[in-house]
Amino acid sequence: MRVGFGLGSNIGDKPANIRRALGLLESREIAQLSAVSRIYRTPPWGDTDQGDFANACAIGETKLSPYELLAAVKKIEADMGREPSRRWGPRLIDVDILFLGDHTLDDPELTLPHKELFGRGFVLLPLAEIAPDLVLDGAPIADALQAVERAGVRPWEEG
């Protein structure tokens, strides 16, 4: 089943944290990745009193059910050293499930597609880079990207 991930980090070597999480997705056979975006530098969002984030998206195939997938990405976060913090606060790694096939879920543990996906330029920009024709819940990603604020979201190497 096709799966999309959004990754973020703003503690330590941020790009390396994202690359490590991507590697764990594959080495643990959680997903076989077919496309990975560039890493983007993003100003903090929600809680702005913290450093910039590194963000990226990846698409691949998984055999896991929605809740098996959720448990697997939470284990990656914990194994990498993520500690509980305030909402939208600093994090070593964040691995979000953006979509899983055509699954639609809306419960406290998991919402698919990701409930905040369509309002976040730092997710839509890297996702549109690797899947410009993607349509989720009837909404083209490219159209959603045009409608959101993406000020300050730029490729990491541009500093």
N, C-alpha and C positions, 0 to 999 in steps of 0.2 A: 504494500500500500504506500502511496506517495505521502511523504511527510515533510513539513517545513519547520525549521528551528530558527529562533532568534537568540543571539548570544550577546552578552554584555559584560564588561568588567571595568572597574575604576580604582582598583587597588593593586599595587605592585606593577609587574611587567604586564600591562593590560593586553597588548597584542599576543604575547606568549600564553597568557591564560586562555584566550580564545582558541589559539591553535591547539593547546593541550586538550581542551574540552572537545574540540572537533575530532582530534585523534582518538579520544576515549569513546566517542560515539561509534567510531568504526571498529576499534580494537575490541570493544566489548560486544560487538555484533548487535548493537542497538539499531543502527541504520547503516546502509551502504550509501554513502554520499555521492551524488552525481554532479552537484554544482555548489560552489562556495563563493560568496561575494568577497570583494575586497574588505578590508577592515576600515571602518569609518571612525572619525573622531567626532564626538557629540557632546555639546554642553550638557550639564546635568539638567534633569527634567523632574518636575514635581518638587523635590527637595534640592534647591539650587546651591546650598552651602557645602559643596564638595567638588572634587576634581572632575575633569572631563572623563567621559566614558569612551571605551573602544567598543564598537558594535559591529556585528556581522550577521549574515543569514546563510543558511545552508538548506539544500533540498536533497532528498534521497528516498530510499525505499526501506520500509521496515515490515517485519512480520508481527510486531507486538501489537497488543490491544491498546486502547487509549490509556487505561490505568496501569498496565505493565510499562508502557512508555513513560508515563509520569513518574513512576517509581524509579525507573532507570535513570532519568535525567536528574532527579533529586539526589540519587546516590552519587552521580558524578559531581554535583555541586558539593555535597558533604565530603566526599573523598578528596576533593581539591582543597578543602579547608574553608568553605563558605560557612560563616557563622550567622545566626539570626541577627537581624538589625531592624531598624525602623523602616517603615514603608518608604520606598523610593530612596533609601539610604545607600551608603557606599557598599559595594559588594565585590568580592574577589572574582566570582563568576555567577552569571545568571544564564540558565538555559531554558528558554521558553519554547513550548510546542505551539507553533503558529497555526498549523492545520494538520489534519490526519485524514487523507482521502476525502471522502464526502461526509465524514462524521460531523454531526452537530450535537454538542452537549452544552448544557448550562447548569452546572451545579457548583457548590462552594469549592470543591476540589479542583475541578477542571472545566474550562469553557473552550469549546472548539466551534469555529475558528476562535483564536485568542480574542478576548473581549475588547482589548484596547488596540489591536492591530491596525485598524483603519484610521486611527487618530494619531499615529506616531510616525513622523517622518524618518526617525532614526531606524525604524524597522522597514517601512515601505521603500525607502531609497535602496538599501542593499537587496531587498527582496525583488524589486523591479529590475535591478541589475542582472540577476540570474534567472528571472522568470517574468519577462515583460508582458507575456500574454496570459499570465495566471489570472483566473477568475475564482473568487471565493465568495460563497453565499450570494452568487449572482452579481457581485461587484468586481469589475476589472481592477486589478492592483494599480495599473498605470493611471486610471482615472482617480483612484483614491489618493495616489501620490500627488497629483496636481492640486488636490483640494486641501492638503495639510500644510502646516507650518514646518519648514525644514531648515530654517535659518541656523547657520552654524554647523550643520552636518556636512562634513567634507572628508575626503579620503585621508586616512591616518598619515600617510607619508607627506602630505602637504602641511602637517603640523598645525 
